[in-house]
């Protein structure tokens, strides 16, 4: 099954291109691979942020109760928060 490939042209300044090239090189990708991966991730995040969740009124009320309830810290969270930060 053949995949149709399209071309996208971008105009960027030299500093932006250098930044992208250095980042791509640091992860062993071509400029095109790097840009496509970053763009796909951002596009997915944008679309997921706009997702609509449909539920009946009872489910929505239970959902709101869970969102409004204070978090119950676990021992693992307490231990993590008690640790010294790596930059300290």
N, C-alpha and C positions, 0 to 999 in steps of 0.2 A: 504494500500500500504506500504510494508516494505521498509525501507531505509537501504542500505548497509552502514555499518560503517567500516572505515579503521582506522588503528592505525599509528601514527607518533611518532617516538622516537627521543628525543633530548638529547644531552649531553651538560650540562651547568655547570658552576662552582657554588659553594655554595653561593657566593655573588649575582650572577644573580638570582638564584632561590629564595633567601631570598627577593630580591627586588620585584620580580614578586609576590611572596606570600603575601608580605605586601600590595602591590597595589591592588591585587585581594581581599584581606580581607577588605580593606578600602571601596570597592564598593560592598561588599556583594556577591562576585562571587567566584567560585572555581578556582583553578589554570587553569584548562582546559578551563572553560568558558572564563576566562580573556584572555588567550593566543589566543583562537579562535576568540574572538571579535576583539582584537587588530590586529590580522593577517588579518582578513576579511576586516577591515577598510583600512589597508595599501595596500592590494591587489587591492581593489576597487580604491583607489586613484592612484596607479601606472597605472592601466588600463585606468582610465579616463584621466590621463595626456597624454596618448598615443593615444587618440581618434583622428580620422581624420574627419574633417568637409569638406564635398564636396559642392561646390557652383559654380555657373557660374561666369564669369569674372566681370559682372556688380555688382553682389552681393558682390564679393570679394572687389571690389573697394570701395563700400559703407562701408563695414566693416572696411577697412583700414582708411577711412576718420574718422569714429567714434573712432577708436583706437588712431589716431593721434590728435584728437581734445582735447583741454584742458578741464579738468573737470569744470563744473559750480557748484560752492559751493552753497548749499542750506542754508537757515537760520538754519535749524536743525544742519547741519554740523558746521556752524560758532559757534552756541551755544555750541556744544559739545567741539570744540577746545578751546573755551574760558574758560571752566570749569577747575578748579584745579584738577590735577591728584590725585587719592586716596592715592598714596604713598608720596605725598608732604606734 
